[in-house]
Amino acid sequence: MRRTITWPDGKLICATFTVAFEAFTRGGHFKKKSDLKVNLASVSHANYGGNVGIWRIMEICERAGVRATIDTNGLAVTRWPEAVKALHDAGHEIAGHGTTNDIVMTDLSPEQQRAEIRECNRIIKEVTGSQPVGWVGPGGLHTPETIGILADEGYTWCGDQCDDDLPYVVKAAGKPITIIPKHWYFNDWRAWGGGQSNGEIAFEGFKAAFDFMREEAQRGRPGRIDALVHAELGGRPYMAFAFEKMIRYLKEFEDIVWFTHRRDIAEYCIERTNNPPEYRPMGDY
């Protein structure tokens, strides 16, 4: 059965903004080349995120009066602690995103995954003073054990799954945890397409998706929308302007849109879910 939801104060759509703030040791998303031990061009491209992009994105959010969820890996925190502290102090949610994007959960044993999660927690807590409660693994890659380890380590939400529009609560390791699925309404890497697309096209696609969802919601099916940028790409001017246009467009509908963090979505859903089902890795509920 298709899931349904109601949002606080009768809002029709829940809107979140996500920023992937990543660092790499061998090579990033750009100019991938498998035969290089260290791809300096790719690492340099990724470093733009901490040097410039994340600051521009913070300014965009501040101008619009919104706060984002920042998927942050430990290496990015170590390299740019002042940026992470500024994000935290400004009210953005800092979520766990591994220790470095060169390490993915599917390459690790359950014991190694737990160590990876704990190390990411430690690094973030040293800078912000608090442990993250949300997790998105590098690449969204996860194993059948990942979500149970997260629940056991104090997490209240996971964003690795892609199987719904709406969040839902499951039980893992005997504890409730909210799955907040990934969305594809806007992801700057896919919008960029290796330079084949641009920010204006990306905005028009996002706007069309939101308008469609708004009509669905007004017919009685509330929804959720998310826009995701990577600090290294969405923080560059030719994509940053589109991200700002997306936020401004949604702000035109503040009467029906709930702007929030993922941690607040998780708390809201857990409070309203009795007897959540046991987590099933294949999603065959």
Summary of the structure (lengths in Angstrom):
residues: 285
radius of gyration: 18.1
end to end distance: 9.1
largest distance: 54.1
contacts: 966
relative contact order: 0.19
helix: 45%
strand: 16%
